[in-house]
Amino acid sequence: MSLYQIRVEDINNNIVELEKYRGKVLLIVNTATKCFFTPQYEGLQVLQNKFHEKGFEVLDFPCNQFANEAPDTIDEINEFCVSKFETTFPRFQKIEVNGEDEFILYTYLKRHQKGFLGKKIKWNFTKFLVDQKGKVVKRYSPHVKPSKIAKDIEKLLKENN
């Protein structure tokens, strides 16, 4: 199975095939609106603004699995992110990233990351950097601010262009 075979559901309940993102560098993030790390939305948007035209995309997957930090509906979450942080990157339906109802995308990401194979997501704002070929390049803990990921994104964009 490839990353590009996975289907996700956007905020309007439309099925999106990740094939749509082939050839782009991706930063896939499980997020929450009532989390200590919620201000990272601002940094994620800075990355989106800086690198989007060069072939980069942040993919936002809200997750209510940690301490009920994303309890709102997807519409409320989207409104919050757009109004407070002016986010423009794609946001998808809420998912679970661990356990029995773990979304297949996160099963894939965890199985394909060296050094973390199968390890559970510890909290919201865990970030996965994926290259243009769908390879999981790196996993970042919630404590890593988006600004610290910029050099890794730049490197991938330069290597494959």
Secondary structure, 3 states (H helix, E strand, C coil): CCHHHCEEEECCCCEEEHHHHCCCEEEEEEECCCCCCCCHHHHHHHHHHHHHHHCEEEEEEEECCCCCCCCCCHHHHHHHHHHHHCCCCCEECCEECCCCCECHHHHHHHHCCCCCCCCCCCCCCCEEEECCCCCEEEEECCCCCHHHHHHHHHHHHHHCC
